[in-house]
Amino acid sequence: MTTDSRKQMKEAYRERRPEMGVLYFRCTVTGETFLMTATDIPAKFNRLRFQLADGLCPNKRLQELWKQHGEGAFETGTAKALKYDDPAADHTEDLELLLELCLLDDPAAQRLWK
């Protein structure tokens, strides 16, 4: 790999625009919904699935449901996506506001992380 191609790859990574927003895990058996924010939704889904599969999810209730019913009993997806212009900016406040709006839309839903 040349120095120029390495620089181009680094620049492309810095300029990428990952999907940000609020994601959910919903148990179809119990109807319980867990919401969380993510600055890179596909990466966060992947990480959480691995944690659940290994029994390492910090949310004990979600881990219990996953163990009891299995991955097939869950729906996952993006509840709301965040539209943004600057990929380098801190979007924490915007994501938290979006999460609060999702919680208002679905009062039975709960935060994945307290």
Rosetta silent file (secondary structure, phi, psi, omega in degrees, C-alpha in Angstrom):
SEQUENCE: MTTDSRKQMKEAYRERRPEMGVLYFRCTVTGETFLMTATDIPAKFNRLRFQLADGLCPNKRLQELWKQHGEGAFETGTAKALKYDDPAADHTEDLELLLELCLLDDPAAQRLWK
SCORE:     score description
SCORE:     0.000 S_00000001
   1 L     0.000  128.441 -179.175    0.000    0.000    0.000 S_00000001
   2 L   -81.905  163.957  179.555    1.460    3.332   -1.016 S_00000001
   3 H   -63.246  -39.775  179.900    1.538    6.430    1.142 S_00000001
   4 H   -64.352  -43.004 -179.084   -0.848    8.225   -1.218 S_00000001
   5 H   -68.237  -34.878  177.184   -3.427    5.442   -1.140 S_00000001
   6 H   -65.250  -42.189  177.641   -3.192    5.295    2.652 S_00000001
   7 H   -62.703  -41.618  179.163   -3.801    9.058    2.858 S_00000001
   8 H   -63.654  -40.322  179.542   -6.774    8.727    0.516 S_00000001
   9 H   -67.052  -40.600  177.431   -8.261    5.949    2.635 S_00000001
  10 H   -63.135  -43.313  179.573   -7.845    7.981    5.834 S_00000001
  11 H   -64.563  -41.567  178.116   -9.455   10.998    4.215 S_00000001
  12 H   -62.494  -38.538  178.350  -12.350    8.898    2.919 S_00000001
  13 H   -65.752  -43.003  179.490  -12.890    7.508    6.416 S_00000001
  14 H   -64.423  -33.031 -176.325  -12.928   11.003    7.948 S_00000001
  15 H   -89.638   -5.617 -178.875  -15.412   12.209    5.336 S_00000001
  16 L   -63.906  153.936 -178.326  -17.800    9.260    5.569 S_00000001
  17 L  -121.489   85.181 -179.130  -21.300   10.013    6.787 S_00000001
  18 L   -66.495  152.559  176.904  -22.469    7.133    8.971 S_00000001
  19 L   -71.109  122.298  178.451  -26.175    6.750    9.652 S_00000001
  20 E  -113.127  152.751  175.862  -26.942    8.344   13.027 S_00000001
  21 E   158.077 -152.980 -178.807  -30.143    8.185   15.007 S_00000001
  22 E  -111.643  126.881  177.994  -32.215    6.134   17.408 S_00000001
  23 E  -111.877  161.236 -178.154  -32.321    2.378   17.046 S_00000001
  24 E  -135.689  152.909  168.403  -34.628   -0.125   18.693 S_00000001
  25 E  -123.563  120.904 -178.606  -34.800   -3.734   19.798 S_00000001
  26 E  -122.331  123.785  176.818  -38.403   -4.955   20.218 S_00000001
  27 E   -80.500  118.176 -177.822  -39.313   -8.317   21.713 S_00000001
  28 L   -73.166  -19.634 -179.619  -42.265   -9.610   19.682 S_00000001
  29 L   -77.123  -47.636 -175.911  -43.268  -11.985   22.478 S_00000001
  30 L   -99.459  -17.834 -177.624  -43.586   -9.423   25.277 S_00000001
  31 L    81.647    3.019 -179.965  -43.899   -6.240   23.239 S_00000001
  32 L   -72.766  136.573 -179.463  -41.081   -4.571   25.204 S_00000001
  33 E  -121.510  134.797  179.362  -39.095   -2.010   23.234 S_00000001
  34 E  -118.750  127.580 -177.854  -35.600   -0.785   24.033 S_00000001
  35 E  -114.773  147.889  174.750  -34.291    2.433   22.452 S_00000001
  36 E  -155.672  157.269  177.416  -30.785    3.851   22.214 S_00000001
  37 E   -90.387  157.071  178.532  -28.856    6.472   20.285 S_00000001
  38 E  -151.634  136.518  175.104  -26.058    5.650   17.879 S_00000001
  39 L   -86.982  -13.055  174.795  -23.532    7.679   15.919 S_00000001
  40 L  -146.796   91.776 -171.396  -23.076    4.704   13.572 S_00000001
  41 H   -57.280  -50.032  179.798  -26.247    2.616   13.547 S_00000001
  42 H   -59.388  -39.530  179.303  -24.979   -0.482   11.682 S_00000001
  43 H   -66.327  -40.211 -179.112  -21.902   -0.687   13.919 S_00000001
  44 H   -67.346  -40.945  175.817  -23.988   -0.278   17.086 S_00000001
  45 H   -58.850  -47.427 -178.364  -26.433   -3.015   15.978 S_00000001
  46 H   -60.069  -46.383 -179.506  -23.538   -5.341   15.287 S_00000001
  47 H   -61.436  -46.131 -177.397  -21.900   -4.633   18.648 S_00000001
  48 H   -66.962  -36.744  176.648  -25.116   -5.114   20.599 S_00000001
  49 H   -62.230  -42.212  177.549  -25.931   -8.387   18.815 S_00000001
  50 H   -64.471  -42.128  178.346  -22.499   -9.745   19.742 S_00000001
  51 H   -60.862  -44.273  179.969  -22.949   -8.628   23.356 S_00000001
  52 H   -64.810  -43.174  179.903  -26.343  -10.306   23.531 S_00000001
  53 H   -63.344  -32.937 -179.353  -25.060  -13.503   21.924 S_00000001
  54 H   -90.997   -1.008 -179.282  -22.187  -13.646   24.429 S_00000001
  55 L    74.879   26.049 -174.152  -24.399  -12.796   27.414 S_00000001
  56 L  -113.913   14.664 -179.143  -22.578   -9.496   27.972 S_00000001
  57 L   -70.670  129.366 -179.932  -25.320   -6.928   27.399 S_00000001
  58 L   -65.393  -23.512  178.303  -25.352   -4.325   30.211 S_00000001
  59 L   -85.109  106.464 -173.533  -29.163   -4.143   30.091 S_00000001
  60 H   -64.444  -37.338 -179.200  -30.159   -7.149   32.190 S_00000001
  61 H   -65.991  -44.933  178.190  -33.808   -7.181   31.074 S_00000001
  62 H   -63.096  -42.060  179.051  -32.912   -7.198   27.375 S_00000001
  63 H   -62.196  -39.758  179.058  -30.311   -9.895   27.997 S_00000001
  64 H   -63.547  -45.542  179.152  -32.879  -11.983   29.878 S_00000001
  65 H   -64.107  -40.182  179.934  -35.424  -11.693   27.053 S_00000001
  66 H   -62.946  -43.854 -179.613  -32.768  -12.519   24.452 S_00000001
  67 H   -67.350  -39.178 -176.616  -31.698  -15.615   26.366 S_00000001
  68 H   -73.975  -42.622 -171.971  -35.273  -16.750   26.964 S_00000001
  69 H  -108.016  -19.314  179.432  -36.740  -16.156   23.472 S_00000001
  70 L    85.272  166.485 -177.479  -33.719  -15.998   21.150 S_00000001
  71 H   -60.377  -32.587 -178.418  -32.746  -13.604   18.381 S_00000001
  72 H   -64.919  -17.190 -179.297  -35.708  -14.657   16.231 S_00000001
  73 H   -90.558   10.613 -177.121  -38.133  -13.114   18.721 S_00000001
  74 E  -120.255  139.275  168.569  -36.727   -9.613   18.162 S_00000001
  75 E  -102.758  138.778  176.551  -37.409   -6.890   15.639 S_00000001
  76 E  -130.719  154.358  178.018  -34.649   -4.360   15.174 S_00000001
  77 E   175.245 -174.689  178.167  -34.457   -1.182   13.206 S_00000001
  78 E   -98.852  118.401  178.462  -33.996    2.542   13.104 S_00000001
  79 E   -72.922  -47.766  177.203  -36.748    4.420   14.937 S_00000001
  80 E  -148.589  136.808  176.870  -35.586    7.841   13.688 S_00000001
  81 E   -98.380  145.866  178.855  -32.573    8.885   11.662 S_00000001
  82 E   -94.290  128.710  174.358  -30.700   12.113   12.346 S_00000001
  83 L   -93.339  128.684 -177.148  -30.109   14.419    9.395 S_00000001
  84 L  -145.949  159.350 -178.875  -26.817   16.267    9.763 S_00000001
  85 L  -103.221  -45.246 -173.669  -24.343   18.267    7.691 S_00000001
  86 L  -101.419  109.545 -179.415  -20.989   18.064    9.454 S_00000001
  87 L   -67.089  -20.010 -178.103  -19.772   14.508   10.126 S_00000001
  88 L   -87.753  -12.293 -177.372  -17.021   15.808   12.430 S_00000001
  89 L   -73.858  159.203  176.784  -19.379   17.761   14.727 S_00000001
  90 L   -85.331  116.718 -176.742  -20.604   16.477   18.093 S_00000001
  91 L  -105.610   18.110 -175.573  -24.229   15.363   17.632 S_00000001
  92 H   -57.676  -48.589 -178.520  -24.797   14.110   21.185 S_00000001
  93 H   -63.775  -42.380  178.915  -27.432   16.702   22.101 S_00000001
  94 H   -62.385  -40.846  179.242  -29.319   16.219   18.828 S_00000001
  95 H   -66.607  -40.175  178.349  -29.345   12.450   19.337 S_00000001
  96 H   -64.373  -39.998  177.277  -30.588   12.787   22.921 S_00000001
  97 H   -63.779  -42.591  177.946  -33.395   15.084   21.755 S_00000001
  98 H   -62.403  -39.529  177.351  -34.319   12.577   19.055 S_00000001
  99 H   -63.578  -43.669  178.152  -34.375    9.808   21.672 S_00000001
 100 H   -60.652  -39.949  177.422  -36.678   11.865   23.904 S_00000001
 101 H   -63.668  -40.175  177.891  -39.045   12.371   20.950 S_00000001
 102 H   -65.099  -39.472  178.358  -39.084    8.614   20.316 S_00000001
 103 H   -66.493  -34.048  175.786  -39.838    7.957   23.983 S_00000001
 104 H   -69.261  -37.261  178.622  -42.750   10.420   23.793 S_00000001
 105 H   -65.859  -33.993 -178.582  -44.047    8.674   20.655 S_00000001
 106 L  -130.243   86.763 -176.359  -43.961    5.287   22.398 S_00000001
 107 L   -60.163  -22.426  179.861  -44.521    5.697   26.169 S_00000001
 108 L   -79.728  -15.685 -179.368  -44.090    1.936   26.728 S_00000001
 109 L   -73.149  156.933  178.361  -40.557    2.020   25.278 S_00000001
 110 E  -134.172  156.605  176.418  -37.569    2.318   27.547 S_00000001
 111 E   -67.130  139.279  175.764  -33.996    3.480   27.219 S_00000001
 112 L   -68.955  -41.517  176.409  -31.569    0.671   26.612 S_00000001
 113 L  -110.840  132.645 -178.860  -29.013    2.455   28.793 S_00000001
 114 L   -76.638    0.000    0.000  -30.281    4.335   31.852 S_00000001
